Amino acid sequence: MVKERKTATIQTMLDELEMEMVPFSRHLFNASWQWQQYDIISKNVPPNWVVFCMDFGENYSCKSQDEAQGAHWSNVQATIHPVVASYRCTEEGCTRTVTDSMMFISNDTKHCNHGVQHFSKTAIKQLQEKGVKVEKLVHFTDGASSQYKSKINFSDVSLSISYFGFQTEKHYFGSRHGKGPCDREIGVLKKQANINVAARQAEIANAFDLYNFGKENLTRPSIPGEHVHEKRSFIFVQEGKINRNRPDHTDVETLKGTQRLHCVTGTDKPYVVAYRERSYFCHTCMTRIGKCSNEDITGTWNISNLKGVKGKTRTDDLAANINRSRNRKKDAVVGSDDVDLPENASSFSSQNATKDMTESDDVALPNNPSRSQNGEKDSGWIR
């Protein structure tokens, strides 16, 4: 960027500054709003819902404390991708929220949408094997187009019911590379690995060594079967296991205005998604009955067919589609590949939303769904 000298009046300068403050203030608001929505839903997870927070960490450079000088210029890289899941404790009589960090380690260093889908699919399988019932999955990620926010990710969302038997929503932070629970998990692993390598207590020469180190030293709970609410596990993904030949997911149209959207959800129709500008988890939004009282902030819902069929806005058809998807009795079946190991393996808070979610565990329907919280009569919304 080349600086350019301009000569103008003070008023002209103020006018230009005012214009440039509009997108900046929008960015600050989005960052605050989206983070608070994640904070609300992850701490007050409804029954049979699961909330994922995902992010790629900077690759770990495998090294030895006593390595040869030339090795400094050719360190082996390892991909780290945490999936931090929040859900209701499965122990009978316990209603606390569990934070379950599933740490994916791989020697496949390509960070792409297909890898994200593989990690998500494997994480769902892991949770179901632990007895976690999943009827709704909520993703929170940053907006990197090559990883989380593109037509490929949206097609994955639209096919969630077909693949898993439940609906998936994607929500996006507004802070780009802001810090969250994934950064915490990445930091714990990297710091402990570096400390042990420096103390000559560990040799981490490749991604599988990093996986073994984490599994042996950082797994929680340390005693299998112990009743805890903070968990951490490690999963190794061998290079070649991620399927990147998925024409059914890539041969779709781009959703117009993708970068401005922070909330995208699937319907029960393949390749049809609903979207709005911002997320919100109030009682009305979760039950899909009535009109959101914060629609002036979240924006109105729109639908789009990723195969190019023109959609409508806030239609009764979409209401019926999403309602049917919530009432499906189909059991979730996750077709995830087995995780093979190598042969040599040895400040914007929403008080209303918080109140709505904590007053009732069952998320009961409102007595008068045609009226919003402020008492004004609302038009029909998606169900």
N, C-alpha and C positions, 0 to 999 in steps of 0.2 A: 504494500500500500504506500503510495507516494503522497506526502503531505503537499497541500496546495494552499497558497496564501490568498485570502479573499479580503476585499474591502467592502464594508457595508455599514449600515446604521446599527445602533444598539437594538432597535426594535426588530430588525431583520434577524439578528443573532438570536434574540429571544424566541421569535417565531419558529426558527429552525430547531432550536433546542426543544421547544414544546412538541414539535412533530416527532423528533427522535425519541422523546420520552415515552411515547405511546407504546411502541413494541417492547421497550425495556420494562415498563411497569407491568405490561401483560405477562412478560416472562417471570418477573418476581412473584406476581400473584399466582401464576400456574405452579411454580415451584413450591410455594407455601401450601397452596390448596391440595395439590396431589399428595404431598408428603403427609398432610394431616389425614387424608382419606385412608392412606395405607396404615397409619398409626391407629386409626379407629377400628378398621376391619380386622387387622391382625391381632389386636388385643381383645376384641369381642367377636370371635368367629362364631357364626350361627351353627347350629347342629348340622352335621354332615356336609359342611363346607370345608374346603381346604384353600388356603392362601399361599401362593408361591411368590417369593422374591428371588429373582435370578440376575446374575451378572457375570460376565467374563472378567477374571482378574488378569493383570499383567503376567505374562508367562514367567514361570519360575526358571531361572538359569541354574542348571545342575552343575555343581562344582565340588572340588575336594580341597581340603585345607592344605594338602601337600601336593597339589597338582603341578605338572610341568609348566614352564613359562608359556609355551606355545598354546596350551589349553585355554588360556584366557581369551583367545580370539575365536574360539569355536565351541562354546558351551552348548550342551544339549538343552533344548527347551521342553517344558512341560506345561500343558494347558491346565488351568484351574477354573472350574465353573461350579460355584456353590448353588444349590437350590435350597433356600431356607423356607421350610413349610411350617405354617401355623394351623393348628386344628384342635378340636376339643379332645381332651384326654379320653382314652378308650377304657380306662379302668372304671368299673362299676361304682357309682356314687361320687365320682370325681368330675367336676365341671370346669377345671382349670384349663388354660390354653397351653398346649405343648408347642415348643419351638424346636423343630427337627431339622438340623442342617445336614443335607446330603452333599458331600464333597465329591464332585466328579473330577478325576485326574485322567489325563489322556496324553499319549504321544502323538495324537493328531492335533497339529497346531493351527489348523484352519478354523477360524472363528466365524461361523456362518449360521443361517437360519436352520439348516438341516441338522446341525449339531444340537441346536437348542431344542428342536422337536425330539431328538433322540434322548437327550437328558431328561426332558419333561416326561416322556413316555416311560422311561426306566424308573423315574422317581415315583410316578403314580403306581407302578407295579410294586415297588418296595413298600409303599404305604399300605396298599391293599393286602400284602402279605403279612403286615403287622396287625391287621384287623381294623384298619381305618376305613370307614364307609365314606365314599365320595359321591355326592349328588350334585355338587357345584364346585368348579375349580376357578379360582381367580388368580391371574398372573399380574405381578407388578414388576416392571423392568424399566430401563432407560429407553430412549428412543432411537438407538442405533439402527439405521435402516438395513445394514448388512447382517444384523443378528436378530432383532426383535420386532422391528416395525416396518413391514413391507407387505406386498401382496401375498408373499409366500406364507408369512405368519397369519395373515387374515384368512387364507384358505384353510390353514390348519385349524383355526378357530371354528370356521364354518362347518368342518367335517368332524368336530369333536363328538357329537352325539353318535354318528355312524361308527366311529372308532372306539370310543370309550363308554358310551351309554349315558353320558351326562354333558351338560353345557359348560363351556369354557368362556371366560371373559378375559380380555387383555386391557390392562390399565398401565399408563405410562407416567413416570415421574417427569416433572418439568425442569429438573435441575441438571439434566444431562449427566455429568459425572459426579453428582453429589454422593456423599457417603451414606451408607446404609448397612443393614445386617450382613450383606454379602461381603462388604469390605472388612468387617470385623472378622469373619471366618477366614478370609484370605490372609489377613494380617497375622492371625494366630498361627496358621500353618507355616507361612514363610518365616516368621520370626523364630519359631521353635526349630525349624529345619536349619536355619542359618546358625543358631546358637549351638546346636549339636554338631554341625559340621565343623565349626570353628574350634569346638572343644575336642574334636576327633572322637566324638561319641557316635557318629553316623557317617556313612558314605552314601551320598546320593548322586549317582552317576547318570540316572535316566528317570523318566516319568514313573516307571514301575517301582523304582526305589523310593520315590517320593510318596507314592501310594502306600507302600509297605510301612514307611516311617509314620505316616499319619494314622494308619489303621492300628499300629502297635502302640502308639504313644498318645494319641489324641481322641480316640473313640470314647464316646459317652453314651450310656453309662458304662463304666469300666466292668461292672458285674452284669452279665446278660440277664434280662428279665427284671431288673430293678425298676421300681416305680419312681420315675423322675420326669420332670417337665422340660428339661434342657437336654437335647440329644444331638449326637454328631456321629455320622458314619462316613465311610469312604468307599467309593465305587470306581473301579478302573475300567476305562473304555479303550480297547485296543484299536490302533489305527486300522481302518478298513471296515469297522463295524458300523459306521455312520452311513446311512443310505442317502446319497446325494443325487440319485437318479429317480426323481419323483415328478414326472411330467404332469400328473394330475394336479399337483400343487403349484407348479411353476407356470403352467400355461393358463394364466388368468390375467385379468386387467388390473391396472393400478387404481387404487381408491383415490379419487381426487381430493386434494387437501390433506393428505396423510399426515404431514408434519404438524398440522394444527390440532389433530385429534389426540385425545388422551384416554378415550374409552371406546372399545370395540368389542362387541359380543356376537356370538353365533345365534342362529335360529335353528329350527328343526329341518330347514331346507338346505341342502348342500349348496355351498358357494354363495349363500345369502347372509349378509352381516348387517347388524344394526350398529350405529355409531353416534356419538355426540362429542362435544368439545372437551368436557371435563367429567371427572368421576364424581359419584356421590353415593353414599350407602345409608340413606335414611330408610325409615320403615317403608315408605311408599316405593322407593326404588328397588328394594329387595323383594317385596311381594309382587311387584309389577302391577299394582292396582292403583288407579288414580293418577293424578298429575303431580310431579315433583314440585314441592313448594319453592325450590331453588332453581327452577328451570331458567331463570334469567341469568344464572351463573353457569349452570351445566350446559345450557344449550338444548335445543330440541332434538329428539331422536330422528334419525334418517335411516333408510335402508338402501342397500346397494347389492346388486347381483354381480359377483366377480367374473362371471362369464359374459357380461356385457348386456344383460337384459335390464332395461331401465326400471329403477325402483320407485317407490312412493315415499311420502313422509307421514309418519304417525298414522298408519292405516289400521283398520280393523283386522286385515289379513295378518299383519305383523303381530298384532296383539294375540291373535289365535295361535300363531306359530310358536311364540315364546311360551305361551301358557301350556300348550301341548308338550313342549320340551320339558317343562317343569314336572308334569304329571306322568311322564313315561315310567313304566314299571320294568323296563329292560334292565337286566343286570349288566354291570360294567365288565367288559372283557377287554383286557389290554394285551394287544399282540406285540409284546416287546421281545427283542432278541435277547438271548442269554448274554451275560457279560463274561466273555471269554478272557482268560488270563494267558499270558505268554507261556510257551512250553517250558521255559527256564524259570518258572515262578518258584521261588523259594520265599409458623406461627399463627397458622389460620386454623382455629379450632371450630368444629361444628358441635355445639352443645346439643342441638336437637338430634343430630345423628347419633351421638353417644347415648343419649337418653333412650331413643327408640330401640337401640340394639341391646341395651342392658336391662330394660324393664321386663322383657319377655324372652325366655329361652326358645320358645316355639315360634317366635315371630308371627304372632297372631294377626289376622287380617283386621283392618280398621272397621269400626262399626258403620261408618258412612264413607265409603271409598270415593264418593263423588265430590267430597269436599277436602280441601287441603288443610294444613295445620293452622293457617291464618283465617280459616272460616270461609274463604271465598269459594264459590262453586267452580269446579274444574271440568274441563272437557275430558273425554276419554283418552287414556294413554295406552301404551302397549301393555299387554298382559301376558 
